[in-house]
Amino acid sequence: MSWSPKVGLVMIVCNIIAIGIGKATIKHPNVGLKLPSSSLFGGLSHGAMLGTISFGHILGIGAIQGLASRGVL
């Protein structure tokens, strides 16, 4: 699978979904180092943002592979 704008869009959407899930489920999302633009990410700390983006990439890899196997991407 090679990169294309559709693949990038799927990854971005998966990361946004993961940030939403993280903001809703992390018990203490603002404990620890603060991000410079913390208001942009809803007050998530550095560790919480790293965790949610990592989760988003895992979701994105699965979504991209699944969509590619079905011929959508």
C-alpha positions as CSV (number, residue, x, y, z in Angstrom):
1,M,0.0,0.0,0.0
2,S,1.5,3.3,-1.0
3,W,0.6,6.7,0.5
4,S,-2.1,8.8,-1.1
5,P,-4.2,11.7,0.1
6,K,-7.0,9.2,0.9
7,V,-4.7,7.2,3.2
8,G,-3.7,10.5,5.0
9,L,-7.3,11.5,5.4
10,V,-8.1,8.1,7.0
11,M,-5.2,8.5,9.4
12,I,-6.3,12.0,10.4
13,V,-9.9,10.9,11.0
14,C,-8.7,8.0,13.1
15,N,-6.5,10.3,15.2
16,I,-9.4,12.7,15.8
17,I,-11.6,9.9,16.8
18,A,-8.9,8.6,19.2
19,I,-8.5,12.1,20.7
20,G,-12.3,12.2,21.3
21,I,-12.2,8.8,22.9
22,G,-9.2,9.8,25.1
23,K,-10.8,13.0,26.3
24,A,-14.0,11.1,27.2
25,T,-12.3,8.1,29.0
26,I,-8.9,9.2,30.5
27,K,-9.5,9.6,34.2
28,H,-6.9,12.4,34.8
29,P,-6.3,13.9,31.3
30,N,-4.5,17.0,32.5
31,V,-2.0,15.6,34.9
32,G,1.6,16.0,33.9
33,L,3.4,18.2,31.5
34,K,1.2,20.7,29.7
35,L,1.2,21.1,25.9
36,P,2.0,24.6,24.6
37,S,-1.4,24.8,22.9
38,S,-3.4,22.8,25.5
39,S,-6.6,24.7,24.7
40,L,-6.5,23.3,21.2
41,F,-6.5,19.7,22.4
42,G,-9.0,20.2,25.3
43,G,-6.5,20.4,28.1
44,L,-4.8,17.1,27.5
45,S,-1.4,16.7,29.0
46,H,1.6,15.6,27.0
47,G,1.3,12.0,28.2
48,A,-2.4,11.8,27.5
49,M,-1.9,13.3,24.0
50,L,0.9,10.9,23.2
51,G,-1.3,8.0,24.3
52,T,-4.3,9.1,22.3
53,I,-2.2,9.7,19.1
54,S,-0.6,6.3,19.5
55,F,-4.0,4.7,19.8
56,G,-5.1,6.8,16.8
57,H,-2.2,5.4,14.7
58,I,-3.1,1.8,15.7
59,L,-6.7,2.5,14.7
60,G,-5.5,4.1,11.5
61,I,-3.3,1.2,10.5
62,G,-6.2,-1.2,11.0
63,A,-8.6,1.0,9.1
64,I,-6.2,1.6,6.2
65,Q,-5.4,-2.1,5.9
66,G,-9.0,-3.1,6.1
67,L,-10.1,-0.5,3.5
68,A,-7.2,-1.5,1.2
69,S,-8.1,-5.2,1.4
70,R,-11.7,-4.3,0.3
71,G,-10.4,-2.2,-2.6
72,V,-11.7,1.2,-1.2
73,L,-8.2,2.7,-0.9
